């Protein structure tokens, strides 16, 4: 059986996870703060997309996006990550989610 680079990477990652679980190492983490309504709107507007197109392309629920942009709700952690990636790499996300 040949050990591929991906296999070695997975093995190393599992080793790190086990060491972290045993309290031997602290893994870096990043907290993504909840964006303001203005920030959510700015992310969408920076893509040049209407709300309807943004929802369709990125797979975001229409009501959720409207609530975020109007400050009635804040995005959950997963949505925050998606918005952060859309802000930095909108085309990469678009290619990924559109198949």
Secondary structure, 3 states (H helix, E strand, C coil): CCCCHHHHHHHHHHHHHHHHHCCCCCCCCCCCCCCCHHHHHHHHHHCCCCHHHHHHHHCCCHHHHHHHHCCCCCCCHHHHHHHHHHHHHHHHHHHHHCC
